[in-house]
Amino acid sequence: MDKQLPAGMPRFWRDPAIAGVELRLSSYDRRTFPKHSHDNYAIGLVETGESTFFFRGGSHRIGAGQLALIPPGEVHCCNPAGDSNWRYRMWHIAPGLMHGIAEEVAGTGARPCFRSPIADDHIVWGHLLHFSSLLQNSSGNAGDREEAMYASLSALLIRLGECRPRTDTARQPAAVRLAEEYLRTNIEETVTLETLANLTGLSPWHFLRLFKAAKGLPPHAFQTQLRINLARQLLREGDEIADVAYRTGFSDQCHFSRKFRQFTGATPGQYRAAQGF
């Protein structure tokens, strides 16, 4: 067990030899995160305290010893319940890595699907805790860390998930897919609701309802999430904070820092420093 973290001071670990894995250790005692989504699989392990977990339109309680299982693109948020001293580990796993392990478990084209967003499983818990301890010990053997990663994720999929055929993303309304592509392509621009409505040939009201129903967030919040995801990538690659703020369309560095911390629990400087820059 690590030393007690000051509330609101997360720590991050990555291993250059294991692409697509990031670990965050956090401790909070007050509401911190708005509704958001990730472009990766997010696997949380709650060590102490209890939190309110919003997922797929409903609120759940999750406490010590339980796991949170969140696929990419799912709108959610987790915040301490009451004055609970909430401490947890969160893994962000790249989709390509999870999909590869799913295919090894269930065959070509398989994709992970968790049976529940909250799980109790001491075997998966033990694997993840062991993987965490190796990832945090940079002086250890890289081969041991890689083996622990495969053992953890395969146990996760076998015991708590199902591997299903690839989902056809074309099932989303064409207007939503067109708008999402426009937001991704113009991530540095402030895109108005009227612009997206005109692009899709719908009224602003109709488009807003359609987009929010498909994505769980209104277009402006969705674009902010895209910007934060890109900012994380650029900071991991060593880009300067001021350059990242500019490239992701934030009005200034202060605005960028405030939004980044709101969505990740860390300042851009803390996050960048964790990558060794």
Secondary structure, DSSP 8 states (H G I E B T S, - for coil): ------TT--EEEE-TTSTTEEEEEEEESS----SB--SSEEEEEEEESEEEEEETTEEEEEETT-EEEE-TT--EEEEESTT--EEEEEEEE-HHHHHHHHHHHH-TTEEEEES-SEE--HHHHHHHHHHHHHHH-TTS-HHHHHHHHHHHHHHHHHHHEEEEE---GGGS-HHHHHHHHHHHHTTTS---HHHHHHHHTS-HHHHHHHHHHHHSS-HHHHHHHHHHHHHHHHHHTT--HHHHHHHTT-SSHHHHHHHHHHHHSS-HHHHHHHTT-
